[in-house]
Amino acid sequence: MLAIIHSMSSKRTLPANDAALRLDNQLCFALYSASLAMTKLYKPLLEALQLTYPQYLVMLVLWETDGMSVSALGERLFLDSGTLTPLLKRMEASGLLSRQRSAQDERKVEVFLSIEGRALKARAISIPACVVAASACPVPELMSLTGQIQTLRDRISSGHN
């Protein structure tokens, strides 16, 4: 028994039957480390726009659908109100958007792009192409990967894992 432990410690590897515990075999680590790399890639692109990555995500959604409720925005971005509200307050203070009570339902707050927020879209339009170029992957491959990750996220979120 001691010989096995010594052999394992000197090799610094797991036995073959423990391959499931190898770091490089972990889907969670592959996703996590890819997320870190993606964030690092986006950082200089977004600094040029004076946006953080979460702010960029908000802008992407509002460029698609301006006048969205805060709750719908949170659902779309998978953010709770405790995270989203301070983010929106900072963006409002920087002049990118405004928050207004709904005329139909005073309990709801809707988010609208400002003129500056709409204008920022023209400066952000090149970001996806920069990301594609940096990935060195063909666009169809990236689209397929995106779809697979979204399917995985949806299955995990719905409990069908």
Buried (B, 14 or more C-beta within 10 A) or exposed (E): EEEEEEEEEEEEEBEEEEEEEEEEEEEEEEEEEEEEEBEEBBEEBBEEBEBBEBBBBBBBBBBEEBEBBBBBBBEBBEBEEEEBBEBBEEBBEBEBBBBEEEEEEEEBBBBBBBEEBBEBEEEBEEBEEEBEEEBEBEEEEBEEEEEEEEEEEEEEEEEEE
